[in-house]
């Protein structure tokens, strides 16, 4: 899979900034795999926010970004 297929977005949740990387679905050994995503906090405060609000971030990203793929 070419490395340029990932989608990079800058998102903000409750005024806390993150970088979201989305890797679209692909054909793998067990059929279609994905899509997968990673979130990178902008700073230490964002990392603490992500740790404390993991479920909220997970639901928000799936609803706004993943389900639209």
C-alpha positions in Angstrom: 0.0 0.0 0.0 1.5 3.4 -1.0 2.3 5.6 2.0 0.3 8.6 0.5 -3.0 6.8 1.0 -3.3 7.9 4.6 -5.6 10.9 5.4 -4.2 13.5 7.8 -6.6 16.0 9.5 -6.2 18.6 12.2 -9.0 18.3 14.7 -10.1 20.2 17.8 -12.2 18.7 20.6 -13.2 21.0 23.5 -10.5 23.5 22.3 -7.8 20.8 22.5 -5.9 20.1 19.3 -5.0 16.7 17.8 -3.6 15.3 14.5 -5.8 12.5 13.2 -4.3 10.0 10.7 -6.8 7.7 9.0 -5.6 4.6 7.0 -8.4 3.5 4.6 -9.7 -0.1 4.4 -7.5 -2.4 2.4 -7.5 -6.0 1.2 -5.5 -8.2 3.6 -4.9 -11.9 4.3 -8.3 -12.2 6.1 -10.3 -10.1 3.6 -11.0 -6.4 4.0 -9.2 -4.9 7.0 -9.7 -1.4 8.4 -10.2 1.4 8.3 -7.7 2.2 11.1 -6.9 5.5 12.7 -4.4 7.1 15.1 -4.6 10.3 17.0 -1.6 12.4 18.0 -2.0 15.0 20.8 -0.6 18.5 20.1 0.9 18.9 23.5 1.1 17.4 27.1 -2.4 18.9 28.0 -3.9 17.3 24.9 -2.3 13.9 25.9 -3.9 14.1 29.3 -7.2 15.1 27.8 -7.1 12.1 25.4 -6.2 9.7 28.2 -9.1 11.0 30.4 -11.6 11.1 27.5 -10.7 8.1 25.4 -14.3 6.8 24.9 -15.5 10.3 24.0 -12.7 10.8 21.4 -13.3 7.3 20.0 -17.0 7.8 19.5 -16.5 11.3 18.0 -13.9 10.1 15.5 -16.0 7.1 14.4 -19.1 9.3 14.0 -17.5 12.3 12.2 -14.7 10.7 10.1 -14.6 6.9 10.0 -18.3 6.3 9.2 -18.1 8.7 6.2 -15.4 6.6 4.5 
